[in-house]
Amino acid sequence: MVLLTGHFPFQKRRPSMLWVSHHLRAEGWRMTHVTVGYSWLSKVFGDVRLTALDSPPHYGIHHHDPQFTSIYSLPPIHPVKTRSAPLNRLLEPAFKLFTNHWSRLLRVPLSRADLVICESGPPVLLGPLLAEQAPQAARIYRVSDDIRLLNAPDILLRSERDHRPFTRISTASPHIAARFADHANVTIDPIGIPHQDIRVSTDDPYPRPRPGPIAVCAGTTLLDIPALIRLADLRPNWQIHVLGRLRQTPPARRNIAWHGEQDFNTTLAHIAHADIGLAPYRDEPGVEYQSTNSNRILLYRHHGLPTLGPDRLCHPTLPSIIGYNSPNALERCETWRRAPEVVPDWKELAQRLAQNGVTEPPEATSTPPDKATKPRVNTVPAFACKA
């Protein structure tokens, strides 16, 4: 199989596709991991995603073992969006350099692929290329994020709307699934947590004695920093710990610790020993998809923490998510009694993405049932060759 993602195979933060890759390789799939979304512009302008890595990524094609190959390459340009609409229009023709660059590099792995997973973001621009070079493969567009909220260039938004190159659309969110209702094959495939890893005991990373409740924000995607500052000012006795990379220097507050990008075990320890989970996503229309697509929220739920965030995340099926404007929201967080929830393992998502049967949406989602317009949908046809 071939995985196209914006992430590196070896990095501190473990996003969903890295867990999926791990389980698919364990089940016998030969994996080619392709990191897409960087260019020489990234090197010239000091892309913050590169500076967050422990060491420079492996450039070129690397065969790590007989079952695992990674590819990282820098085309002249990658899809970017500036603050100038005229400049954005002028840049669009240059993005053909991005597609042409990857066309040469991917020809061999795609010609051999039985399964191609293309994660949302810059890889979606390669959709027509995948259909051309891997017509024999099941081609899944895995929508991990609503790229409309991530300042995506218009060319990526148009590529996502023209989803014909993909044989299947997969997402954890009914909100996102509804956007692809005109595709014949949409499946709701929930994300998970690494059951084996979280069974390992972790040392308490917080200082003792505690002056007040410990609140952890384990991630900075779509981070609403002003909301965090307001919370810190409203609850000076809360000790707030933020893990994840930032694009700018954050404001200083006595009760906020900014830890930067951390590995999974460090992040897990901060969640496991916290009292409150924070999900301060920017309060924008569409952000409600994070209630089912957020790794941090699932880990909060596994450990039985209350999750404080914008009201858009709330739904009756997720009682542990408390909106900022809910009655006595902060007091409820402070008096919350832990109630750990059962959350699926990442292995289940890997199996769903590689299976050939029928997928049914989960019984409990963050969206009312009437939003899931397809209660039962067929997945891709059987592969010509299985691992």
C-alpha positions as CSV (number, residue, x, y, z in Angstrom):
1,M,0.0,0.0,0.0
2,V,1.0,3.6,-0.4
3,L,0.2,6.3,2.2
4,L,0.3,10.0,1.3
5,T,0.3,12.3,4.3
6,G,1.7,15.5,5.5
7,H,3.5,13.8,8.4
8,F,6.8,12.1,8.7
9,P,7.1,8.4,9.6
10,F,9.3,9.2,12.6
11,Q,8.3,12.3,14.6
12,K,7.4,13.3,18.1
13,R,3.6,13.7,17.6
14,R,1.8,10.5,16.6
15,P,-1.2,11.5,14.4
16,S,-3.8,9.0,13.3
17,M,-2.1,7.9,10.0
18,L,1.1,6.9,11.8
19,W,-0.9,4.6,14.1
20,V,-2.8,3.2,11.1
21,S,0.5,2.6,9.3
22,H,1.9,0.7,12.3
23,H,-1.0,-1.6,12.4
24,L,-1.2,-2.3,8.7
25,R,2.4,-3.2,8.6
26,A,1.9,-5.5,11.5
27,E,-0.8,-7.2,9.5
28,G,1.5,-7.8,6.6
29,W,1.1,-4.9,4.3
30,R,4.2,-3.6,2.6
31,M,4.1,0.2,3.2
32,T,5.4,3.1,1.2
33,H,5.0,6.2,3.4
34,V,5.1,9.4,1.3
35,T,5.5,12.8,3.1
36,V,3.7,15.4,0.9
37,G,3.3,19.1,1.5
38,Y,6.8,20.5,1.6
39,S,9.0,22.2,-1.0
40,W,12.1,24.3,-1.2
41,L,9.8,27.1,0.1
42,S,9.7,25.3,3.4
43,K,13.5,25.3,3.6
44,V,13.8,28.9,2.6
45,F,11.2,30.3,4.9
46,G,11.8,28.0,7.9
47,D,8.6,26.0,8.0
48,V,7.7,25.6,11.7
49,R,6.7,22.0,11.1
50,L,10.3,21.2,10.2
51,T,11.8,23.1,13.1
52,A,9.6,21.0,15.5
53,L,11.3,17.8,14.4
54,D,14.1,16.2,16.6
55,S,16.4,15.9,13.5
56,P,16.2,16.8,9.8
57,P,14.0,14.3,7.9
58,H,15.5,11.6,5.7
59,Y,15.6,13.1,2.2
60,G,14.9,10.9,-0.8
61,I,13.8,7.2,-0.9
62,H,14.8,5.1,2.1
63,H,14.2,1.4,2.6
64,H,14.0,1.0,6.3
65,D,13.2,-2.7,6.1
66,P,11.8,-5.1,3.5
67,Q,8.3,-4.1,4.4
68,F,8.7,-0.3,4.9
69,T,9.9,2.4,2.6
70,S,9.6,6.2,3.1
71,I,9.8,9.0,0.5
72,Y,10.5,12.6,1.3
73,S,11.3,15.0,-1.5
74,L,11.2,18.8,-2.1
75,P,9.5,20.0,-5.3
76,P,10.1,23.7,-6.2
77,I,6.8,24.7,-4.7
78,H,3.9,23.3,-2.8
79,P,0.3,24.5,-2.4
80,V,0.4,27.6,-0.2
81,K,-2.0,30.5,0.5
82,T,-0.8,34.0,1.1
83,R,-2.7,37.1,2.3
84,S,-2.9,38.5,-1.2
85,A,-5.7,37.1,-3.4
86,P,-4.1,38.3,-6.7
87,L,-0.8,36.6,-5.7
88,N,-2.7,33.4,-4.9
89,R,-4.1,33.4,-8.4
90,L,-0.7,34.0,-9.9
91,L,0.8,31.1,-7.9
92,E,-1.8,28.5,-9.0
93,P,-0.2,27.7,-12.4
94,A,3.1,27.0,-10.6
95,F,1.5,24.2,-8.6
96,K,1.8,22.0,-11.7
97,L,5.5,21.8,-10.7
98,F,4.4,20.1,-7.5
99,T,2.3,17.5,-9.3
100,N,4.9,16.9,-12.0
101,H,7.6,16.4,-9.3
102,W,5.6,13.7,-7.5
103,S,4.4,12.1,-10.8
104,R,8.0,10.9,-11.4
105,L,8.7,9.8,-7.9
106,L,5.4,7.9,-7.3
107,R,5.2,6.0,-10.6
108,V,6.8,2.8,-9.4
109,P,5.1,2.4,-5.9
110,L,1.7,3.4,-7.3
111,S,2.0,0.9,-10.2
112,R,2.3,-1.9,-7.6
113,A,-0.3,-0.7,-5.1
114,D,-3.4,-2.5,-4.0
115,L,-4.4,0.2,-1.6
116,V,-3.7,4.0,-1.6
117,I,-4.6,6.1,1.3
118,C,-4.5,9.9,0.7
119,E,-4.9,12.0,3.8
120,S,-6.6,15.4,3.6
121,G,-4.3,18.4,3.0
122,P,-1.8,19.0,0.2
123,P,-1.9,15.3,-0.9
124,V,-5.4,15.7,-2.2
125,L,-4.0,17.7,-5.1
126,L,-2.5,14.5,-6.3
127,G,-5.9,12.7,-6.6
128,P,-5.9,12.7,-10.5
129,L,-2.3,11.4,-10.5
130,L,-3.3,8.5,-8.2
131,A,-6.2,7.5,-10.4
132,E,-3.9,7.6,-13.5
133,Q,-0.9,5.7,-12.0
134,A,-2.8,3.3,-9.7
135,P,-6.1,2.5,-11.6
136,Q,-6.0,-1.0,-10.2
137,A,-5.9,0.1,-6.5
138,A,-8.5,1.0,-4.0
139,R,-7.9,4.8,-3.5
140,I,-9.2,6.1,-0.2
141,Y,-9.4,9.8,0.6
142,R,-9.1,9.9,4.4
143,V,-10.5,13.2,5.7
144,S,-8.8,13.8,9.0
145,D,-9.4,17.5,9.0
146,D,-11.8,20.1,7.5
147,I,-9.2,21.8,5.4
148,R,-11.5,24.8,5.0
149,L,-10.6,25.8,8.6
150,L,-6.8,25.3,8.0
151,N,-6.3,28.2,5.6
152,A,-6.0,25.8,2.6
153,P,-5.4,27.3,-0.8
154,D,-8.4,27.4,-3.1
155,I,-6.8,24.8,-5.4
156,L,-6.9,22.3,-2.6
157,L,-10.6,23.1,-1.8
158,R,-11.5,22.5,-5.5
159,S,-9.5,19.3,-5.6
160,E,-11.4,18.0,-2.6
161,R,-14.7,18.9,-4.1
162,D,-13.7,16.9,-7.3
163,H,-13.4,13.6,-5.5
164,R,-13.9,11.4,-8.5
165,P,-10.3,10.0,-8.4
166,F,-11.1,8.3,-5.1
167,T,-13.0,5.0,-4.8
168,R,-13.9,5.8,-1.2
169,I,-14.2,8.7,1.2
170,S,-13.4,7.8,4.8
171,T,-13.8,10.1,7.8
172,A,-14.6,9.8,11.5
173,S,-17.0,12.8,11.4
174,P,-20.6,12.7,10.3
175,H,-20.3,16.5,9.8
176,I,-17.6,15.9,7.2
177,A,-19.3,12.9,5.7
178,A,-22.3,15.0,4.9
179,R,-20.1,17.2,2.6
180,F,-19.4,14.2,0.4
181,A,-23.0,13.0,0.1
182,D,-22.7,13.0,-3.7
183,H,-19.9,10.4,-3.7
184,A,-21.2,6.8,-4.0
185,N,-18.9,5.4,-1.3
186,V,-18.6,7.3,2.0
187,T,-17.8,5.5,5.2
188,I,-17.7,6.7,8.8
189,D,-14.6,5.1,10.3
190,P,-13.9,6.3,13.9
191,I,-10.4,7.1,15.1
192,G,-9.0,5.3,18.1
193,I,-6.3,5.3,20.8
194,P,-3.3,3.0,21.2
195,H,-4.6,0.5,23.7
196,Q,-1.2,-1.3,24.2
197,D,0.7,1.9,24.8
198,I,-1.7,3.5,27.2
199,R,-1.6,0.4,29.5
200,V,1.9,1.3,30.4
201,S,2.0,3.3,33.7
202,T,3.4,6.8,33.4
203,D,5.0,9.0,36.1
204,D,3.2,12.1,37.2
205,P,4.9,15.0,35.4
206,Y,3.3,17.7,37.5
207,P,4.9,19.4,40.5
208,R,3.7,18.6,44.0
209,P,1.9,19.9,46.0
210,R,-0.7,21.0,43.5
211,P,-2.0,24.6,44.2
212,G,-5.2,23.8,42.3
213,P,-6.7,21.7,39.5
214,I,-4.4,20.7,36.6
215,A,-5.8,21.4,33.1
216,V,-4.0,20.0,30.1
217,C,-4.3,21.1,26.5
218,A,-2.7,18.3,24.5
219,G,-2.4,19.8,21.1
220,T,-2.4,23.2,19.3
221,T,-4.4,22.6,16.1
222,L,-6.8,25.5,15.6
223,L,-5.7,26.8,19.0
224,D,-7.7,29.7,20.4
225,I,-5.0,31.4,22.5
226,P,-7.3,34.3,23.6
227,A,-9.7,31.7,25.0
228,L,-6.9,30.1,27.0
229,I,-5.8,33.5,28.4
230,R,-9.4,34.3,29.5
231,L,-9.6,30.9,31.2
232,A,-6.3,31.5,32.9
233,D,-7.5,34.9,34.2
234,L,-10.8,33.5,35.4
235,R,-9.2,30.6,37.2
236,P,-5.8,31.8,38.6
237,N,-5.6,28.6,40.8
238,W,-5.8,26.3,37.7
239,Q,-2.4,25.2,36.4
240,I,-2.7,25.0,32.6
241,H,-0.2,23.0,30.6
242,V,-0.2,23.4,26.8
243,L,1.6,20.8,24.6
244,G,2.3,21.4,20.9
245,R,4.1,23.6,18.5
246,L,3.2,27.3,18.2
247,R,3.7,29.7,15.3
248,Q,4.4,32.6,17.6
249,T,5.6,33.4,21.1
250,P,2.5,33.0,23.4
251,P,1.6,35.6,26.0
252,A,3.1,35.0,29.4
253,R,0.8,34.0,32.3
254,R,1.8,32.8,35.7
255,N,-0.5,29.8,35.5
256,I,0.2,28.7,31.9
257,A,3.1,26.5,31.0
258,W,3.9,26.2,27.3
259,H,5.8,23.0,26.7
260,G,6.1,22.9,22.9
261,E,6.0,19.8,20.8
262,Q,6.3,16.6,22.9
263,D,6.5,12.9,22.2
264,F,3.5,10.6,22.7
265,N,4.6,9.2,26.1
266,T,5.1,12.7,27.5
267,T,1.8,13.8,26.2
268,L,0.1,10.7,27.6
269,A,1.6,11.3,31.0
270,H,0.3,14.9,31.1
271,I,-3.2,13.7,30.2
272,A,-3.3,10.7,32.5
273,H,-2.4,12.8,35.6
274,A,-4.5,15.9,34.7
275,D,-7.8,16.8,36.3
276,I,-9.3,18.6,33.3
277,G,-8.9,18.3,29.5
278,L,-8.9,21.5,27.4
279,A,-10.0,21.6,23.8
280,P,-9.8,25.4,23.1
281,Y,-10.4,25.2,19.3
282,R,-11.2,28.4,17.5
283,D,-14.9,28.9,17.7
284,E,-15.7,28.9,14.0
285,P,-18.5,27.2,12.0
286,G,-17.4,23.7,11.1
287,V,-15.1,23.1,14.1
288,E,-17.6,20.7,15.5
289,Y,-16.0,17.9,13.5
290,Q,-13.3,17.8,16.1
291,S,-15.6,16.2,18.6
292,T,-15.1,12.9,16.7
293,N,-11.8,13.6,14.9
294,S,-9.7,14.9,17.8
295,N,-7.0,12.6,19.2
296,R,-6.8,14.6,22.4
297,I,-10.5,14.4,23.1
298,L,-10.5,10.6,22.7
299,L,-7.6,10.4,25.2
300,Y,-9.4,12.7,27.6
301,R,-12.5,10.5,27.4
302,H,-10.5,7.3,27.9
303,H,-9.0,8.8,31.1
304,G,-12.4,10.1,32.2
305,L,-11.6,13.8,32.2
306,P,-14.1,16.5,31.6
307,T,-13.4,18.3,28.3
308,L,-13.8,22.1,28.2
309,G,-14.2,23.8,24.9
310,P,-16.4,25.8,22.6
311,D,-20.1,25.1,22.7
312,R,-20.0,23.8,19.1
313,L,-18.3,20.7,20.3
314,C,-21.1,19.7,22.6
315,H,-23.7,17.0,21.9
316,P,-26.0,14.9,24.2
317,T,-24.1,11.7,23.2
318,L,-20.9,13.2,24.6
319,P,-21.7,14.3,28.1
320,S,-18.0,14.8,29.1
321,I,-17.7,17.7,26.7
322,I,-18.6,20.9,28.5
323,G,-19.1,24.2,26.6
324,Y,-17.7,27.5,27.8
325,N,-21.2,28.9,28.1
326,S,-22.8,25.8,29.8
327,P,-24.3,26.5,33.2
328,N,-21.6,26.5,35.9
329,A,-19.1,25.1,33.3
330,L,-15.9,25.8,35.3
331,E,-17.4,24.5,38.5
332,R,-18.5,21.3,36.8
333,C,-15.0,20.8,35.6
334,E,-13.6,21.3,39.1
335,T,-16.1,18.9,40.7
336,W,-16.0,16.3,37.9
337,R,-15.8,12.6,38.9
338,R,-13.7,10.6,36.6
339,A,-15.8,8.3,34.3
340,P,-13.4,6.5,31.9
341,E,-15.1,5.7,28.5
342,V,-14.5,2.8,26.2
343,V,-12.6,4.0,23.1
344,P,-11.7,1.8,20.1
345,D,-8.1,0.9,19.3
346,W,-6.2,2.3,16.3
347,K,-6.1,-1.3,15.0
348,E,-9.9,-1.1,14.3
349,L,-9.4,1.9,12.0
350,A,-6.6,0.1,10.2
351,Q,-8.8,-2.9,9.6
352,R,-11.7,-0.7,8.4
353,L,-9.4,1.0,5.8
354,A,-8.1,-2.3,4.5
355,Q,-11.4,-4.3,4.6
356,N,-13.8,-5.3,1.9
357,G,-17.1,-5.8,3.6
358,V,-19.7,-3.3,4.7
359,T,-19.1,-0.5,7.1
360,E,-21.8,0.8,9.4
361,P,-21.7,4.2,11.2
362,P,-21.3,3.8,15.0
363,E,-24.4,3.8,17.2
364,A,-23.3,6.9,19.1
365,T,-21.8,9.8,17.2
366,S,-21.6,13.6,17.8
367,T,-24.2,14.2,15.2
368,P,-27.9,13.4,15.3
369,P,-28.8,10.3,13.2
370,D,-30.7,12.3,10.6
371,K,-27.3,13.9,9.6
372,A,-26.0,10.5,8.6
373,T,-27.9,10.2,5.4
374,K,-26.4,6.8,4.5
375,P,-27.1,4.3,7.4
376,R,-25.3,1.6,5.5
377,V,-22.8,2.0,2.7
378,N,-20.7,-0.4,0.6
379,T,-16.9,-0.1,0.7
380,V,-14.4,-0.5,-2.1
381,P,-14.4,-3.7,-4.2
382,A,-12.3,-6.6,-3.2
383,F,-8.6,-6.2,-3.9
384,A,-7.0,-8.1,-6.7
385,C,-4.2,-9.0,-4.3
386,K,-4.2,-9.0,-0.5
387,A,-1.3,-8.8,1.9
